[in-house]
Amino acid sequence: MATVKGLSGALIPQPWEVVKEFDFASHIGTHTFSDGVAYSWEDTDWLCRNLATHGTSIEFINGVGLKILVNGADAGAYANWYVGYMNCPLLETTVTDILPDYDASDTLCFQVLLTGSTGGSYTPADGAYQGNFLILKDDGYGTFGGPTTTSNWIGVGMYANGDADHTVAYCRNGGLTGCPGGIGCPITSVETSGKRFPSFYEQVFFPACTSICSAATGEITTFPPPLTTTEFHVSSHRQETYSYQISNMPGGTSTAAPSYDLRPANVRVALSSRVYTGAPPSTMNFTTIFSKLRVLRRPRHD
């Protein structure tokens, strides 16, 4: 249970209810995913996207976890979570599959434990970058401008060139307007020296598309309480419509679905990895192993 300090200095408990924890390493045997083919595990349907065009394999492996492998030879151009690009290999499930009574008054927290490793050959000049992500999105996927791309997503992730002495952690939203030039915004990022791999991602997702994104490196092997990591910690908002133009906002009397972009009826949680290159094939390979995913909800007092 997390705590905050009140005006008197006393610690005030901030309870969270654990809705579901997925231990991917507990999957019996190995399951290899195929693009667009759902697979049911732990009473939840899991769906793979963008594998045929930008990845090598996505697997549940007993004793290992959820493994996403991207060999540079299999990575198409511009695999990215960026503006309208939603074309990194991913595994997703609908939030209502995890929490059937999820509605627009709920505040949820999504946490994932992971490791990453880079292989193959690479140089700072070759324009290839590895990365992995925790994404909240709708049912869109695919490359910018494609028929299945919606640009509705919020992502927290890290990336680096395998040879470069820096790592970038960032929280970015999809979207096409509302930023200078209409490209790549909004984004909050922190660049640090040294080659690091994330071990923890978190998004605390509020109604109306607002999220607090967190990321951490180091030896994190158990879930921390929500909102307690500080290595990278920013807030983000995925909504290009002005608030007064959104109908059926949470907290009102209407029972109709709100009109904002990410809402209980369509939001999905996705785990994703990539090798980015502008000139395929790349010679960089990247492996991400997601060991656990945890979903929490703030208790309500209706």
Summary of the structure (lengths in Angstrom):
residues: 302
radius of gyration: 18.7
end to end distance: 21.0
largest distance: 59.8
contacts: 997
relative contact order: 0.25
helix: 8%
strand: 46%
